[in-house]
Amino acid sequence: SLPWKTVLLLASAAALNYADRTSLSAVFPLLQAELSLTDLQLAAIGTLFLWSYAFGSPFAGFLADRLPRNRVIVWSLLAWSLVTILTGFARTANELLATRVLLGLAECFYLPAAVALIAGHHPSASRGRALAVHLCGLNAGLVGGGALAGYLGENYGWRIGLFFLGGLGILLSAVCSALLREAPRGDAPRP
């Protein structure tokens, strides 16, 4: 059914969302060696991502309430995938840190729109299960992204994982653009 197909598509996007954000932490020693990063710069990788994500999230929620949520999701997915690829081209600490800010701003649009779209497709009887499947995607990406980036980094260099994940995201954004449907909007009845 369309509601469950939507959840599976969004769980895949969620996995990629968290894989992209965690992939660099698995290759910190490689980053530090190649880009001569200090410990403070390594710490800033996560900090700058989280601050930009937090800063953009209220605006992202505002847009998810006003624009077609399926379009917000597709554009966010495409944007963060392009930024992930761009991160693979970073040659200096400042370039790397700038891409982390961009990643936070690109990714923050996904979750408000995805949760709202799932809620729109699922009545209260299945909404909790649907959101739980989506959360499984987030956690799978958290674990899988680090493992994949670590393996690829050890064997092929830290950049290849970013190129792979970014390319996968571009493909997934095309699939989501073709298959993801907007749910009817309307306020839930008051108890």
C-alpha positions in Angstrom: 0.0 0.0 0.0 1.1 3.6 -0.6 1.4 4.5 3.1 3.9 1.6 3.7 5.8 2.2 0.5 6.2 5.7 1.6 7.6 4.6 5.0 10.1 2.2 3.3 11.3 4.9 0.9 11.7 7.3 3.8 13.4 4.7 6.0 15.9 4.3 3.1 16.4 8.1 2.9 16.7 8.3 6.7 19.4 5.6 6.7 21.4 7.6 4.1 20.8 10.8 6.1 22.5 9.3 9.2 25.1 7.5 7.2 26.3 10.7 5.5 26.4 12.6 8.8 28.4 9.9 10.6 30.7 8.7 7.9 33.5 11.2 8.7 33.8 10.1 12.4 34.9 6.6 11.2 37.8 8.1 9.3 39.1 10.7 11.8 42.6 9.2 11.9 42.8 9.4 8.1 41.4 12.9 8.0 43.9 14.0 10.7 46.8 12.5 8.8 46.0 13.8 5.3 44.6 17.2 6.2 46.8 17.9 9.2 43.8 18.5 11.4 44.2 19.5 15.1 42.0 17.8 17.7 40.0 21.0 17.9 39.3 20.9 14.2 38.2 17.3 14.5 35.8 18.2 17.2 34.5 21.1 15.1 33.5 18.7 12.4 30.6 17.5 14.6 30.0 20.8 16.3 29.6 22.9 13.2 27.3 20.3 11.6 25.1 20.2 14.7 24.9 24.0 15.1 24.0 24.5 11.5 21.4 21.7 11.7 19.9 23.2 14.8 19.9 26.8 13.4 18.1 25.7 10.2 15.6 23.3 11.8 12.9 25.8 12.7 12.9 27.2 9.2 12.8 23.7 7.8 9.8 22.9 9.9 8.1 26.1 8.8 8.6 25.1 5.1 7.4 21.5 5.8 4.2 23.0 7.0 3.7 25.1 3.9 5.3 23.4 0.9 4.7 19.9 -0.5 6.5 17.7 2.0 7.5 15.1 -0.7 9.3 17.9 -2.6 11.0 19.2 0.5 12.3 15.7 1.1 13.6 15.2 -2.4 15.3 18.6 -2.5 16.9 18.0 0.9 18.1 14.5 -0.1 19.6 15.8 -3.4 21.2 18.8 -1.6 22.8 16.8 1.2 24.0 14.1 -1.3 25.7 16.8 -3.4 27.3 18.3 -0.3 28.5 14.8 0.7 30.3 14.5 -2.7 31.7 18.0 -2.3 33.1 17.0 1.1 35.1 14.3 -0.7 36.9 17.1 -2.6 38.0 19.0 0.5 41.7 19.8 0.6 42.0 21.9 3.7 40.5 22.0 7.2 38.5 25.1 6.3 37.0 23.5 3.2 36.1 20.4 5.2 34.5 22.5 8.0 32.5 24.6 5.5 31.0 21.4 4.0 29.9 20.3 7.4 28.0 23.5 7.9 26.4 23.0 4.4 25.5 19.4 5.3 23.7 20.5 8.5 21.7 23.1 6.5 20.9 20.6 3.8 19.9 17.7 6.1 17.8 19.7 8.5 15.0 19.9 6.0 14.5 16.2 5.8 13.2 15.1 9.2 10.4 17.6 9.8 9.0 16.9 6.3 9.5 13.1 6.6 7.8 12.8 9.9 4.9 15.0 8.8 4.5 13.0 5.6 4.5 9.7 7.5 1.9 11.1 9.9 -0.2 12.3 6.9 -0.2 8.9 5.3 -0.9 6.9 8.5 -3.9 7.0 10.8 -3.4 6.9 14.5 -3.8 3.1 14.4 -0.6 2.6 12.3 1.3 5.8 12.9 3.5 4.6 15.8 4.6 1.5 13.8 5.3 3.6 10.7 7.5 6.0 12.7 9.3 3.1 14.3 10.2 1.7 10.9 11.5 5.1 10.0 13.6 5.2 13.2 15.0 1.8 12.3 16.3 3.4 9.1 17.9 6.2 11.0 19.7 3.8 13.3 20.7 1.5 10.5 22.4 4.5 8.8 24.1 5.5 12.0 25.7 2.1 12.3 26.1 1.2 8.6 27.5 4.6 7.5 30.3 4.4 10.0 31.1 0.8 9.2 31.0 1.4 5.4 33.1 4.6 5.6 35.6 2.9 7.9 36.0 -0.1 5.6 36.3 2.0 2.5 38.6 4.5 4.2 41.0 1.8 5.3 41.1 0.1 1.9 40.6 2.9 -0.6 41.0 6.3 1.2 38.5 8.4 3.2 37.1 10.2 0.1 35.7 7.1 -1.7 33.0 6.5 1.0 31.7 10.1 0.6 31.6 9.7 -3.2 29.7 6.4 -2.9 27.2 7.7 -0.3 26.6 10.9 -2.2 26.1 9.1 -5.5 23.7 6.7 -3.8 21.8 9.7 -2.5 21.5 11.2 -5.9 20.0 8.0 -7.2 17.7 7.7 -4.2 16.5 11.3 -4.8 15.5 10.4 -8.3 13.6 7.3 -7.0 11.9 9.4 -4.3 11.0 12.1 -6.9 9.2 9.5 -9.0 7.5 7.5 -6.3 7.0 9.7 -3.2 3.5 11.1 -3.0 2.1 13.9 -0.9 -0.5 13.0 1.8 -3.7 15.0 2.3 -3.3 17.7 4.8 -5.6 18.5 7.5 -5.6 19.0 11.2 -6.2 15.9 13.3 -9.5 15.9 15.2 -9.3 17.1 18.7 -10.0 14.5 21.5 
